[in-house]
Amino acid sequence: MSEITTAFGTAISLIFSINSELAQIVGLSLYVSICAVLIATILGVPLGASVALLRFPGRGPVQVILNALMGLPPVVVGLIVYLILSRSGPLGVFGLLYTPTAMIIAQVILVTPIIAALSRQVIEDLWAEYAEQLTSLGASPLRAMPTLIMDGRFRLFTAVLAGFGRATAEVGAVMMVGGNIDHVTRVMTTTIALEVSKGDLALALALGIVLLSISITIGALAQLIKDRRQMKGRA
């Protein structure tokens, strides 16, 4: 018990002293996750809106696939990206394996289906609410897409936050394609796994506290957006 208490005290000290190693790991984690979520948002929101508004052959199976991909196993994504980026893979010539870029690619694959599926539901609900009004103004579903995205921006931001939460908590895929290389591809989740296996609890606890704080912040933001939207609806 005393060992855990000591490790916890050291962890708090590392956080408040802004330890350089801790700051570097947290900074890289946020960089990778933010880049991945931005790309996933650019891809996922229009994809989700298109599936919600457009009628095309195979639309039903596409919806099923999007929902299924929300639970895509990270190790499978890591394996696929590893095979593509390895020396013998189709993109091996670019030397991206074991770099932050490879980690971003893996996270984009994991996060895009989440944002797309949640965006589809948001846009579908908005279209059901405003379809008659928009149609009377001569707006086709495709032309109405930007308007619906703008109107649903608060709900869509909640979907983006859900994707960011998934990205920051990811271990398996980023471990496989990043290699957990010190000062190169070592992020919070992979460092926690490594430090616990080494028995060094102080750094693992410090990173765990930071990661938990980020998760709580994401949850608080999502709730704040929801409350603001409800207040706006009552007004």
N, C-alpha and C positions, 0 to 999 in steps of 0.2 A: 504493500500500500504506500509506503514511504517513497518507493521508487517512482510510482505513478504520480504522486504529489510533486516530487522534485521535477519530473519531466514536464508536468503541467505548468509549474512555475517558470521553468526555462522557456517553454513554448510562449507564454505570455510575454516574457522578456524579449524573445526574438521578434514578436509582432510589434511591440511598442518601441523597440530600438530600431525598427526598420532594417533588420538584418539584410545584408546585401544578397546573400544566397537566396533567402526567402523572397525578397523583392524581385529578383531575376526570374525565379520560378513562377511566381504569381503573374508577373508581367507577360511572360511568354504564354502562359495559360490563357490570359485574357486576350492577347493578340490573336492566337490561333482560333479561339472560340468566337470572338467578335467578327473576324474575317470570314469564318465559315458561316456564321448566321447571316451576315450581310449578303453573301452570295446566295445562300439558301433562300433568303427572303426575295431576292430579285428573281430567282427561278420559281419558288414555291407559290407566291401569291398570284402571279398571272396564271400559273398552271391550275391552281385550285379554282380560280375565278372562271377559267375557260371550261373546266369540267362542270362547274355549277350552271353556267349559262348556255353553253352551246350543246346542240343535239347532234350527235354523230354516231356512226356504227361502232359498237363496242364500248359505249359510254358506261354502261353498267359494270362490266368487268374492270374498267379503268378505276372506277370508284372503289371497287372491292380491293384491287391491287394497292391503291393509295392507302386505304385503311390498314391493310395487312402489313405494308412496309413501315408503318409507324412503330411496329414491334420488331423491326429488322435486327437480327442478332449482330452486335458489334464485331464479334470475332469473325463472322462471315464477311462483313464489309472489309475488315482488316486484311483478311486473306485475299479477297478479290483485288483490292488496291495494291497489296504486296506483289501479287502475280503480274499485275499490269506494269508496275514501276520497277520491278526487279530487272537485272541486266538482260535476262532472256525474254523479258516481256516487251510488248509493243511500244511502251514509252520509256524503256530502260535507258535509251540513248541520252535522255535529258538528265539523268543522275538525280532524280528527285527523291528516291528512297532514303529514309533516315534523315529527312529534313522537315522543317515546319510546314513546308508546302504540301508534303505528303499527308501530314496530319490534318491540314485544312481540307484536303480533298476527301479524306475519309469522313470527317465530320460533316461536310456538305452532303455527302451521300446519306448519312444518317439523319440529318436534320431536315432536309428538303421535303421528304414525305410527310413529316409531322406538320410543318408549316402549310404545305399544300392541302392536306386533308382537313386541317382546322379552318383554313381559308375558304375551302369549298363550302363548308357548312355555313360559315358566316355570310358569304355572298349568296348562297342559295336561300337563306332566310330573308335577306334583304330584298332579293328579287321577288320572292313571294309576297313581301309587304308592299313593294313599290311598282310591281310589274304593270298594273293597270294604269297607273299615273304616267309612268315612263313611256308606255306604249302609246298612250293618247297623245303624247308630245312628239311621237314619231321616232322614238329611240328604239333601235333593235337591241337584242341582248348584248351584242358585241359593242355597240356604241354606248350602251349603258354601263359597261364594265368600269371605266375610270370613275364615273360618278358613284357607283356602288362601293368601289374600293375606298374612295375618299370618305364617303359617309360612314363606312364601317371601319375606319382607321383605328379607332380605339380597341375594338374587338380583335382586329387583325394584329394589333401590337401585342395583345395578350397571347396570340398564337406565336408570335416571334419570341416572346419571353419564354414560352414553353420550349421552343427550340433551343434557346440559349441555355436553359436549365439542363437539357439533355446533353448539349455540347460540353458544358463545364464539368459534368459528372462522368464523362466518357473515359474508360480505361483501356479496354481490350483492343480496340482498333488503333488508337494512337500509340499504344505500346508496340504493336506489331509493325506498323509502318514508320514510326518515329525512332524506335530502338531505345528510348529512354537514355539518350546520351547526355552526360553531364554538360551543362552550359550550352547545349545545342538544341535538344528536343525533350528535355526533362520538364514535365508540367506537373501540376499539383497532384492529380490523381495517381500518376505513375510513380511520383516521388513518395507519396504516402505508402503505396504498396511496397516499394523498395525498402524504405526506412523501417517499416514494421518487420519485414523479413530479416533485416539486419539487427533488429532489437533496439534501434535508435528512435525512441518514442518522442523526443522533444520536437524535432523538426516535423515529424508526422502529425503530432498534435497541433502544432502551430498552423500547418497547412490545412488540417482538418477544420480548425476554427475559422480560418479565412474562407474556406470553401462553404462551410455552413452559413457563414455570414452572407456570402453571395447568394446562396439559395433562399435565405430569409428575405433578403432585399428584393429578389425577383418575385417572391410570393407577395410581399407587401406592395410592390408596384402593380402587380396584376390585380390585387384587391382594390387599390386606389383607383385604377382605371375603371374597374367594374362599378365602384361606387359613384365615380364621376359621371359615367354613362347613365346610371340609374337616376341621378339627380337631374341630368340634362333631359331625360325622358319625362320626368315629372313636371319640368318647367314649361 
